[in-house]
């Protein structure tokens, strides 16, 4: 069973949820705004995913832009960035799909196909 971390008002999240349902992939939905990822979860997911930390930031989000993070992140340590991400789910790129050794960030249908339809 996968954990599907999403924001219900996000169009990309809705597309990803529909894709999961159409492909009969079992998941449990977790609303990111009400139940944002913890520092420990983020550390684990970053490590498992192999993605750079920046990929976990919602760079197109309003909060990211309001906080001027494009410039600020360059001067922050990895620990500071993870701590910041854990403070507000709206800073985190979504959707996230977590299960076993699988960590997918954002919805790219081809990537999800390759990872989940083995």
C-alpha positions as CSV (number, residue, x, y, z in Angstrom):
1,X,0.0,0.0,0.0
2,X,1.3,3.4,-1.0
3,X,1.0,6.6,0.9
4,X,-0.3,9.3,-1.5
5,X,0.5,12.7,-0.2
6,X,-1.5,15.4,-2.0
7,X,-3.4,18.7,-1.9
8,X,-7.0,18.3,-2.9
9,X,-7.1,21.6,-4.8
10,X,-4.1,20.8,-6.9
11,X,-4.9,19.7,-10.5
12,X,-1.8,17.6,-10.8
13,X,-2.6,15.8,-7.6
14,X,-6.1,15.0,-8.9
15,X,-4.6,13.7,-12.2
16,X,-2.2,11.5,-10.2
17,X,-5.0,10.2,-8.0
18,X,-7.1,9.3,-11.1
19,X,-4.1,7.6,-12.6
20,X,-3.6,5.5,-9.4
21,X,-7.2,4.5,-9.4
22,X,-7.3,3.6,-13.1
23,X,-4.2,1.5,-12.7
24,X,-5.6,-0.3,-9.6
25,X,-2.7,0.8,-7.4
26,X,-3.7,0.7,-3.7
27,X,-3.0,3.9,-1.8
28,X,-3.9,5.7,1.3
29,X,-4.5,9.4,0.9
30,X,-2.8,11.9,3.2
31,X,-3.6,15.7,2.9
32,X,-0.3,17.6,2.9
33,X,-1.8,20.8,4.2
34,X,-3.2,19.2,7.3
35,X,-0.6,16.6,7.8
36,X,2.7,17.9,6.4
37,X,5.8,15.7,6.3
38,X,8.1,15.7,9.3
39,X,11.8,16.3,9.2
40,X,12.5,12.6,9.7
41,X,10.1,11.6,6.9
42,X,11.7,14.1,4.6
43,X,15.2,12.9,5.4
44,X,14.2,9.3,4.7
45,X,12.4,10.2,1.5
46,X,15.3,12.3,0.1
47,X,17.7,9.5,0.9
48,X,15.6,6.8,-0.7
49,X,14.6,8.8,-3.8
50,X,18.0,9.8,-4.9
51,X,16.6,13.2,-5.9
52,X,18.3,16.4,-5.0
53,X,16.7,18.2,-2.0
54,X,15.6,21.0,-4.3
55,X,13.2,18.7,-6.1
56,X,11.2,18.4,-2.8
57,X,10.4,22.2,-2.9
58,X,7.2,23.4,-4.6
59,X,9.1,26.1,-6.6
60,X,5.9,27.2,-8.4
61,X,4.0,27.7,-5.1
62,X,2.8,31.0,-3.8
63,X,4.5,30.5,-0.4
64,X,7.9,29.6,-2.0
65,X,7.7,32.9,-4.0
66,X,6.5,35.0,-1.1
67,X,9.3,33.8,1.1
68,X,11.8,34.5,-1.8
69,X,13.3,31.0,-1.3
70,X,14.9,30.9,-4.8
71,X,17.7,33.1,-3.4
72,X,17.5,32.1,0.3
73,X,17.9,28.3,-0.3
74,X,21.4,28.8,-1.7
75,X,22.6,30.1,1.6
76,X,20.9,27.5,3.8
77,X,22.3,24.2,4.9
78,X,20.6,20.9,4.0
79,X,19.4,20.6,7.6
80,X,17.9,24.1,7.5
81,X,16.1,23.4,4.3
82,X,14.6,20.1,5.6
83,X,13.5,21.9,8.8
84,X,11.9,24.6,6.6
85,X,10.1,22.1,4.4
86,X,8.6,20.4,7.5
87,X,7.0,23.6,8.7
88,X,4.4,23.9,6.0
89,X,3.1,21.3,3.5
90,X,2.5,24.0,0.9
91,X,6.3,24.3,0.5
92,X,6.6,20.6,-0.5
93,X,6.3,19.5,-4.1
94,X,3.3,17.4,-4.6
95,X,2.0,14.8,-5.1
96,X,4.3,12.5,-3.3
97,X,3.9,8.7,-3.6
98,X,5.7,6.7,-0.9
99,X,5.9,3.0,-0.5
100,X,8.7,0.5,0.3
101,X,11.7,1.8,-1.5
102,X,9.6,3.9,-3.9
103,X,9.5,7.7,-3.5
104,X,8.0,9.7,-6.4
105,X,7.9,13.5,-6.3
106,X,5.5,15.3,-8.6
107,X,3.4,13.5,-11.2
108,X,5.1,12.6,-14.4
109,X,3.0,9.8,-15.9
110,X,6.0,8.1,-17.7
111,X,8.0,8.1,-14.5
112,X,5.1,6.6,-12.5
113,X,4.5,4.0,-15.2
114,X,8.2,2.9,-15.1
115,X,8.3,2.8,-11.3
116,X,4.9,1.2,-10.5
117,X,4.1,-1.1,-13.4
118,X,7.0,-3.5,-13.2
